[in-house]
Amino acid sequence: YTHSISGVPVTFTGQGSIAAGPSCGSVNLGVTLNLRDLERKLTGIVQRAVPAVSQECGERRAIHRVHLGRSGTALRIKADGMVGTQHCVRTKVPEFRGLKVTMKTRTVASKTIDSNASVAATFQPVVVREGKAIDLRLVAGPEVQVSNDLVRGLATALGFKGRIEHEMREAIQAMLRAERAMFRLPDPLAKLPFRLTDARIVDSEGLGVQISARATLPPAQAQTMLALLGLPTGNCP
């Protein structure tokens, strides 16, 4: 299954199972998709969504690497990078043009202070579109952590810690709004009365998303459709 995230094709592979339920026509579906390709490509996706900033005499920030992890049944995304500031000393100096002298503001000294930093956000997979798709919902963060005490104080005092968190939140929400669902039922199954019932992040050969679905087939067609799916029909009259 391939899904485009900010124009980058991300492939989700995995395995599934389908089993007959306790009554005639009831079918349970389970799918576990691994997130290896998403993890490989996520750094570039996030870097495009939140580009680096290097202002003269101002704020500096960049994202170097993005990691995926599990927090209970939710997905935790942590971006490692740097934040900092360039402090400048400016003064007016004379500028001569022939006999004309004007005073111009010039930077006469500067000092750059950078620090390792990280920003983390947590997403919960949720069932949407009347049980036909899975989306990710932002449930915590993004929160910036700065390792250097001086830079952390400056980031808070100058307001760019809050600005980074706000811009990250806006970028994430815009990306989620722009994208279609993270997972949709394949067309053959989507035409059947399947409804997704649950989605959670699990450890499965790395990180994965476990999806459950259930269907109740029309009684008149149940035996035939179960047979086509290779499922036992013993519960049907």
Disulfide bonds with the S-S distance in Angstrom:
Cys24-Cys236 2.07
Cys57-Cys88 1.93
